[in-house]
Amino acid sequence: MKVLGVIPARGGSKGIPRKNLADVCGRPLIAWTIEQALAAESLDSVVLSTDDPEIADVGRRLGVEVPFLRPDELAQDSTPTIDVLVHLCQALQKDAKVYDAICLLQPTSPQRPGNLIDQCIERFSRSDADSLITVVRVPHQHNPHWVYWMNEGQSMELSTGGVEPIPRRQLLPDAFIRDGRVYLTKTQVIMQRRSLYGDHVVGFEAEPGINIDTMQDLESFRRVAESGQNSSR
């Protein structure tokens, strides 16, 4: 399986200004994902998709390809990720660069321990799935069988549509949420279905990590990164 690593990193960010370039232990945030991608043996190439010249310069300096700057209309807050991937694949195909699958690596999910990327690709290549996503286990108190929707009249309805909640924690089925660290999708699903998932999705369970949406998240990652550097000295 020929796999292209794609790192999306637009310049604008409302929650944390210039988030992808935020300093974390002397390196821009995006560097953590770039270094992990370049270390993955199963990725045939790694491309940075950005609209921002400064981010592009950082990417090239760190060793990833930046074939073009993303058009402004594909760098808005509301721009779907799938549109960015379709545009990138179309551009690469014009240069006869075709891949079996795309591995999306978001800089805002920078904790990818060990060979996580390679493990995901190995699992995906052995499956017949349309896509693979990294997931983390949901605490039992947030299991969908115990979660309710409340309508305007404050009537409660189980999120599963069930009549009554499962009575005991031990009887709850395992539940997972996507964690944003690795998305693997067959290229034909992206191009023909305009989907990041397709019909058949497999999950790869990982230990919980930090997803950086707020300044508090960024500070948490800085502390974790600094702790890791200190322990390796």
matplotlib code that plots the C-alpha trace (Angstrom):
import matplotlib.pyplot as plt

x = [0.0, 1.4, 0.5, 0.8, 1.1, -0.8, -0.4, -3.0, -2.0, -3.7, -2.4, -5.6, -6.9, -9.4, -8.9, -5.1, -3.6, -0.9, -1.5, 0.5, 3.6, 3.1, 6.3, 6.5, 9.9, 11.7, 10.0, 6.8, 3.8, 3.7, 7.2, 6.1, 3.8, 6.2, 9.0, 6.6, 5.5, 9.1, 10.0, 7.2, 8.7, 5.3, 4.7, 6.0, 5.9, 4.8, 3.1, 2.2, -1.0, -1.1, -2.1, 0.5, 4.0, 5.6, 4.2, 5.3, 8.9, 8.9, 7.7, 10.3, 13.1, 12.0, 12.0, 8.4, 7.1, 5.0, 4.0, 1.8, 0.1, -3.6, -6.1, -7.8, -11.2, -9.8, -8.4, -11.5, -12.8, -15.7, -13.6, -14.3, -11.1, -12.4, -12.3, -8.7, -7.8, -9.7, -8.0, -4.6, -5.1, -6.3, -3.2, -0.8, -2.6, -1.8, 1.9, 1.3, 1.6, -1.0, -1.4, -3.5, -4.3, -4.0, -2.8, -4.1, -2.1, -3.4, -0.8, -3.3, -3.1, 0.7, 1.0, 1.7, 3.8, 6.4, 5.5, 1.8, 1.6, 3.3, 1.1, -2.0, -0.9, 0.0, -3.4, -5.2, -3.3, -4.4, -8.1, -10.7, -11.8, -12.4, -10.7, -9.0, -9.2, -7.4, -9.8, -9.8, -12.1, -15.0, -15.3, -18.3, -20.2, -20.3, -21.3, -24.1, -26.3, -26.2, -26.3, -29.7, -30.9, -33.2, -35.9, -37.4, -40.0, -37.1, -38.2, -35.3, -34.5, -31.6, -29.1, -29.2, -33.0, -33.4, -36.3, -34.3, -30.6, -28.4, -28.5, -24.9, -21.6, -20.3, -23.0, -22.1, -20.5, -17.1, -17.5, -14.9, -14.4, -12.1, -9.1, -7.8, -4.2, -4.4, -6.9, -6.2, -8.5, -8.4, -7.8, -10.7, -13.1, -11.8, -12.1, -15.2, -17.2, -15.8, -15.7, -13.0, -14.7, -16.5, -18.8, -16.4, -14.3, -11.9, -10.6, -7.1, -7.3, -4.6, -3.8, -5.5, -3.7, -4.1, -6.1, -5.2, -8.2, -7.6, -4.7, -5.2, -4.7, -1.5, -0.1, -0.9, 1.1, 3.9, 4.2, 4.0, 6.7, 9.0, 8.6, 9.5, 12.6, 13.8, 13.3, 15.5, 18.4]
y = [0.0, 3.3, 5.9, 9.7, 11.6, 14.9, 17.5, 20.3, 23.6, 26.8, 30.1, 31.4, 30.3, 32.0, 30.1, 30.4, 33.0, 31.4, 28.1, 25.9, 28.0, 28.3, 27.6, 24.3, 23.7, 25.7, 24.2, 25.3, 23.1, 21.8, 20.4, 17.7, 16.2, 16.7, 14.9, 12.0, 11.8, 11.8, 9.0, 6.8, 4.1, 3.3, 6.7, 7.0, 10.8, 13.6, 16.8, 19.9, 21.7, 25.3, 28.7, 30.4, 31.3, 31.2, 27.8, 26.6, 27.8, 25.9, 22.8, 22.9, 23.6, 20.5, 18.3, 17.9, 18.8, 21.9, 21.6, 24.7, 27.2, 26.3, 28.7, 31.1, 29.6, 26.3, 27.9, 29.2, 28.3, 26.5, 24.7, 20.9, 18.8, 16.5, 19.5, 20.2, 16.5, 16.3, 19.5, 18.1, 14.7, 16.3, 18.5, 15.6, 13.4, 16.0, 15.3, 11.6, 11.2, 8.7, 7.0, 4.1, 5.9, 9.2, 9.4, 12.7, 13.9, 16.9, 19.2, 19.9, 16.2, 16.1, 13.1, 10.0, 7.6, 5.3, 3.9, 4.7, 5.8, 2.6, 0.4, 2.1, 1.7, -2.0, -2.7, -0.8, -2.6, -6.0, -4.9, -4.5, -1.2, 2.1, 4.0, 3.6, 6.1, 6.3, 6.1, 6.3, 4.6, 6.5, 6.5, 4.4, 7.4, 8.9, 5.7, 6.3, 3.8, 6.2, 9.5, 11.3, 13.9, 16.6, 18.1, 21.6, 20.3, 18.9, 15.3, 12.9, 10.3, 7.9, 8.7, 5.0, 5.2, 2.5, 2.5, 2.1, 2.5, -0.5, -1.0, -2.0, -0.7, -4.2, -4.8, -1.7, -2.3, -0.7, 2.8, 4.9, 8.4, 9.4, 11.3, 13.0, 11.7, 9.4, 9.2, 6.7, 6.7, 5.0, 7.6, 6.3, 6.8, 10.4, 11.1, 9.2, 9.5, 12.8, 11.1, 10.7, 7.5, 5.6, 2.7, 0.5, 2.2, 0.3, 1.7, 1.6, 2.1, 4.5, 5.9, 9.3, 12.3, 16.1, 17.7, 21.4, 23.6, 26.2, 28.0, 25.6, 22.6, 24.2, 24.9, 21.3, 20.0, 22.3, 20.8, 17.3, 18.0, 19.7, 16.8, 14.4, 16.4, 16.6, 12.9, 12.1, 14.2]
z = [0.0, -1.1, 1.6, 1.5, 4.8, 4.8, 7.4, 7.2, 8.8, 7.8, 9.1, 10.7, 14.1, 16.3, 19.5, 19.5, 17.1, 14.9, 16.7, 14.4, 15.0, 18.8, 20.6, 22.5, 24.1, 21.5, 18.5, 16.6, 17.4, 13.9, 14.2, 16.5, 13.9, 11.0, 12.9, 13.7, 10.1, 8.7, 11.2, 10.0, 7.8, 6.2, 4.7, 1.1, 1.2, 3.5, 2.3, 4.1, 3.1, 4.1, 2.9, 5.0, 3.6, 7.1, 7.9, 4.4, 5.1, 8.4, 6.7, 4.0, 6.5, 8.5, 5.4, 4.2, 0.7, 0.2, -3.5, -3.4, -1.1, -0.5, -2.0, 0.4, -0.2, 1.2, 4.3, 6.1, 9.5, 7.8, 5.2, 5.4, 5.6, 2.8, 0.4, 1.2, 0.6, -2.7, -3.9, -2.9, -4.5, -7.8, -7.9, -7.2, -9.8, -12.5, -11.7, -11.9, -8.1, -7.1, -3.7, -2.5, 0.8, 2.6, 6.2, 7.7, 10.6, 12.5, 14.2, 17.0, 18.1, 18.6, 20.9, 18.8, 20.9, 19.4, 16.0, 16.2, 12.5, 11.3, 13.5, 12.1, 8.5, 9.1, 10.6, 7.8, 5.1, 6.5, 6.6, 3.9, 5.4, 3.7, 6.6, 10.0, 12.8, 16.1, 19.0, 22.8, 25.2, 26.6, 30.5, 31.5, 32.9, 29.4, 27.7, 25.1, 26.9, 29.9, 28.0, 27.5, 25.0, 26.5, 24.2, 24.5, 27.0, 29.1, 28.4, 28.4, 25.8, 25.7, 23.0, 21.9, 21.5, 24.1, 26.6, 29.8, 30.6, 31.0, 34.8, 35.6, 34.5, 34.0, 31.3, 29.2, 25.8, 25.2, 23.6, 21.8, 20.4, 17.6, 19.0, 15.8, 15.8, 12.7, 9.9, 7.2, 4.1, 0.7, -1.9, -4.0, -1.1, -0.8, -4.5, -5.5, -2.3, -1.0, 2.4, 5.1, 6.4, 3.7, 4.8, 6.7, 9.4, 11.7, 14.9, 16.4, 20.2, 21.6, 25.0, 25.7, 24.4, 24.3, 21.5, 21.3, 21.0, 23.7, 25.4, 28.4, 26.1, 24.7, 28.2, 29.1, 26.1, 26.9, 30.4, 29.0, 26.4, 28.9, 31.3, 28.5, 27.6, 31.2, 31.8, 28.7, 29.8]

ax = plt.figure().add_subplot(projection="3d")
ax.plot(x, y, z, "-o")
ax.set_aspect("equal")
plt.show()
